[in-house]
Structures are given as structure tokens and as C-alpha cells.
Amino acid sequence: MPGEHDIDDSGALLEQVNQALQDATPLRIQGSNSKAFLGRITAGEVLDTRSHRGIVSYDPTELVITARCGTPLAELAQVLDEAQQMLPCEPPAFGDGATVGGMIASGLSGPRRPWSGSVRDFVLGTRVITGLGKHLRFGGEVMKNVAGYDLSRLMAGSFGSLGVITEVSLKVLPKPRQCLSISLEMDADRALLRLAEWGQQPLPISAACHDGLRLHLRLEGGEGSVTAAHDRLGGELLDASFWADLNEHRLSFFDENQPLWRLSVPNNTARLALPGRQLLDWGGAQRWLKSDAEGAFIRKVIDEVGGHVTCYSHGLSDCPFQPLSGPLMRYHRSLKQQLDPQQIFNPGRLYAEL
């Protein structure tokens, strides 16, 4: 289903990569650059993917869509919406021009993630330009075709450090028949206890956030199950736009002039004694922290509960992502060596050693 703006510009991207390999010039891969605040500061010649765009194929009956990397995320969402389908992981855009390639490279997921899965879980296959100057296809367009499947998924969250993602095939799902959002007045400690209790019950919860004063829930599914859950839980009706505002960091919490940290902790972790303000997302498994505390102190607290930390304030930390153990770093280096031996793709974006 090609559109008037669809362009296969993979040849030009491959040519730029091969020229960079010949000249030993690092490349800074980007689409709209809407996720530039994540990761270490890196230098290099810009490789802009936005010229390579368009929906390559989409069969709603097969629940699979294939798109080029420069395709605007908003365009992908519109095409799916017209067929009453969606990407369940709700990837945030953080900007009007966010692209499909940037969605995969950053690997970020929204409020539904604990109940539906992450971006990585919906990747079926990719086409990638490697650091060997080859344009290769990994995986397939259906779940049963698993050749190269894991390598495609490794691209999710790689921040362009392993290659240039030129095309991706994604599994999609039908939109729920009924969606209702409610708000309940309770403190954070009680909210975490109730969420742990509800997690053991067949409630159609697809998002849960505590903003410091109230617990917000999204109920999705069949009309009967959503209505029954609402009758049981009670609460005030909440505008559904809350979840998009949370996902895109448009809530007033994110406006505060303090560094932003993303805390990922095991499910059912109690409220953490950290300086600053916290917003609980993903039913408490993801927590946003606005704090002036030292990064080392925050990491120590989170390490003690078995979680990890990401700094969302650009340039504040030289290691914004969770530091890797020795064995994990060796795996990362080995993978980087196999796919990008000259280390020209986004060098140092994830870690200084890469």
C-alpha cells in the first residue's frame, strides 16, 4: 500500500555507510532526533534516515505491518488506526517527527508494556546495513519464520550502535473493544499493595499510574468485563488523554526543573526512600524520579532492590544507562565487533567502551 511520499532510499544509505567505512568516519545515525536526550553525547557525520520511508506492506488479516525506517511513527499509527489495529506497546514519540527506526533503536514502550510486552516483543524481522557494508535481512514477516529472529530483536534498544535499521516488520493487534480510565484516591503505599493484589486477579487493567495523590487505571477489553471491573473498583472517570500525556512526558510532573531518572524495579517493590518526587508507572515496576540527588546514590538504592537506572537528562551523566557487569560488557563488545568491526555506528552512544 504505497503512498505518494514513499521512497526506497536504501541505496543512498548504503553508499554513505560504505563511504564512511572507506574514510574511517564515524556516523551519527538519526531520524528526527527526538530521542537525542537519551544516551551519551556522540560525534560523527549525520546519517539521516528520513528519506527512506513508507509502508512496504500491510495485511490486517495477518496482523503484520512492514515499514521503512524513516516512516513517521504518526503515519504508522494512522494506518493501523484505520484498520482498528495498534502497536500494543505504545512507543512514545517525544516529538512530532519521530520515526519507526527511532522507535526500534530506542526500544521504549508506554503504559501498556507490562500487560502487552515491549517493542522488542513485536519485532518479527528487520533489514539492516551492517558495519561490513552489507544490506542484510534478518527474521521474517510471520511468527513461524524464526531464521535470524533474535538478531532482529537485538536491534531494539541498540541506539544505532549495531547497524542502520532500514526496514522492520512488526506484529500488531486489534484495538480493544472497550476502554475506560478511572482515578482512585489513595496513597502510594496502598496503591502498590492493591496493584499487587489485583495482579493476581482477572481484571482487565492495561495501565496503572500513581501520581503522588491518586491511582489512575485504564481498563480495556470486552464491554462486559470492563463494566464489571469498573463497578467493582469504583473511582472517578479519567480522561483517556492522561495516558498519552504520561507517555509523552507532558504531565506537570515532568516540567519540574530537576534531573529526570527512570527507575526500573522488580514488580511489587515497596515505595523507595529517595529524595525528590516520584511518579509510579507500569503498576510500580517503572518509576520516574525528579531529584537533585547524586547518580551514584540513586543507583546504589536501586541496585539494592535488584533494579536499574537510566538518566533522562542529557549530559548529566557520562554513563546514563545502567553500567554493565564484566561478562555482559564482553558480550556487548563481541556483538559490536561482529556487526560493526570498525566501530563507525553511533560510537559511545550506549557506553564509552562501545
Secondary structure as UniProt FT lines:
FT   TURN            4..5
FT   HELIX           10..23
FT   STRAND          27..30
FT   TURN            34..37
FT   STRAND          45..48
FT   TURN            50..51
FT   STRAND          55..59
FT   TURN            60..63
FT   STRAND          64..68
FT   TURN            69..70
FT   HELIX           73..82
FT   TURN            83..84
FT   STRAND          85..86
FT   TURN            88..89
FT   TURN            96..97
FT   HELIX           100..106
FT   TURN            111..112
FT   HELIX           113..116
FT   HELIX           119..122
FT   STRAND          123..129
FT   TURN            131..132
FT   STRAND          135..139
FT   TURN            143..144
FT   TURN            147..148
FT   HELIX           149..154
FT   TURN            155..157
FT   TURN            159..160
FT   STRAND          164..171
FT   STRAND          173..174
FT   STRAND          178..185
FT   HELIX           188..198
FT   TURN            199..202
FT   STRAND          205..210
FT   STRAND          214..221
FT   HELIX           223..233
FT   STRAND          236..237
FT   HELIX           241..247
FT   TURN            248..249
FT   HELIX           252..255
FT   STRAND          260..264
FT   TURN            267..268
FT   STRAND          277..281
FT   HELIX           282..284
FT   STRAND          286..290
FT   HELIX           295..304
FT   TURN            305..306
FT   STRAND          308..311
FT   TURN            314..315
FT   HELIX           326..339
FT   TURN            341..342
FT   TURN            347..348
FT   TURN            352..353
//
